[in-house]
Each structure stands twice: as structure tokens, then as C-alpha cells.
């Protein structure tokens, strides 16, 4: 029997990107939860400790962007793995450092599934 794959939380404020990303992950066998900003993500995580990966965009409305969300999760001692995505790779990578893996937008199905699989296997 193969072990269950931990759920993935997709944090993205663009509804189209959120829906497409969720669909790709679901068709690959992942259980997907969604949030449209960092505050929603923290709320979802508080009710779903089984989440194994947070896939978060950098630029989102609210007090925290995606990098701040990852920093907050680490600060709080949450062991969830994270992958950060952005269309502004240079700026995001400068701020991100080695805090979490980075996936540049636009990403295709193969690179998304590779990034998620690698992060969950780490």
C-alpha cells in the first residue's frame, strides 16, 4: 500500500491561476486546499495540520506577501514545506534566499509537478 500524499495548500490571489494550479495538482492525485492571501493561508493551516506543502505566490494583497508567509511559518515552528512562485524571479529570489525553493511564473504542468514532488520528498 502506498502512503497517502500530504495535502497541498495553494496560496494565490489570481483566481484563474489558483484554479488552474489546483486542477493540475488534483489531476496528479494531490488533495488541494486553497487560500487567496497569507491571512487565509494561516487560517487554513490552523485547521489542517496535515498539510504537507504550501505553494505560495509572492505578490498578494494584505499585510504579508508569500515570502513573509514562509518566514512566519518558519518562525512559528511549523514544519510544513514551502515552494514560492513569482513572475518577478530576480526580486523574489533576492528576498527569498535559501528560505524555500522557487518556481518562476509562468510555469507549466511538468515544472509545477516537479517542484511540488521535490519539495514533498525533501
N, C-alpha and C positions, 0 to 999 in steps of 0.2 A: 504494500500500500504506500503510495507516495504521500509525503506530508502536505498539508494544506498550505497554500501560498498566502502569506500575510496580506491583508488589505492595503491598498494604496490610497492615500489622500491626495487628490489633485487640487491645488490652490491656484486659481486663475480668475481674473476679473473679466476677461473677454469670453462671453457666453459661447461663441462659436468654437473657440479654441478649447474651452472646457469640455464641451460636448464631444468634439472630435477626439480629443485625447482620451476621454473616458471611454468612448466607444472602442478605440483601438485597444486599450488595456483590457476592457471587458471581453472582447472577442479573442484575446490571447489567454483568457482564463483568470484574470485578476478580478477580485472584488474591489470596486471603486467607490470611495466616498468623495464628496466634493465640498469646496468652500470657495467663496468669491473674494475673500480678503484674509489677512492674518488673524484678525479677531475671531472670525468664523472658524478658521482652522483650529485655533486653540480650543474653542468650544467643542468642535467635533472630536478633537483628540482627547479632551477630558472625559468624554463619554464612550470612547472607543480605544482603550489602551492596547488593543490587539493590532492596531495599525502598524505596519512594518516599514512603510516608506511614505515620506511627504515629498511630492513633486510640486515645487512652487515656482511661480513666476516671480521675477524681481519687482517689477513695477505694478503696484496695486494701490487702490485708494485706502486711506486710513492712516493711523499713526505708525504702523510698521510696514515695511516692504518685505519682500521674500527673504532677503539676506538677514534683516532684523529678526524675522520669524525663526530662521535657523539658529541664530545666536541665542534667542530666547529659549528655544528648546534645549540647547546645549547647557545654558546657564541653569535651567531648571532641572537638569539631570535626566531629561527624557532621552531614552536610548534609541528612539526612532531614527532610522536612516533618512537622509535627505538628498535630493537632487534639485539643483537650482537651474531654471531656464530663463533665458532672456534673448531679446533681439539685439541688445546692445552688449555684445560679448566683451569688448575691451573694458568698458566701465564696470560691468558686473564682475569680471574676473579679477580686476584690480581690488575691488572691495571684498570679494569672496575669499581670496587667498586659498588656503587648503582646508577651509571650513567644511566644504561639501563638494561633490562632483558637479560639474557644469555641463549643460546641454544647450547649444545655441539654437535659437529660433531662426528661421523655420526648420523644424525637424521633421523627418519622415518616419514612417512606421518602424522601419528597421532600427534606426538610431534611437528612437524612443524606447523600444523594447530592449535594446542592448543596454541602454543606460539604466533602466529600471532593473533588469535582470542582474547586471553587475553590482548595483548598489545593494540589492537584497542578498546577494551571495557574499558580499564583503564581510 
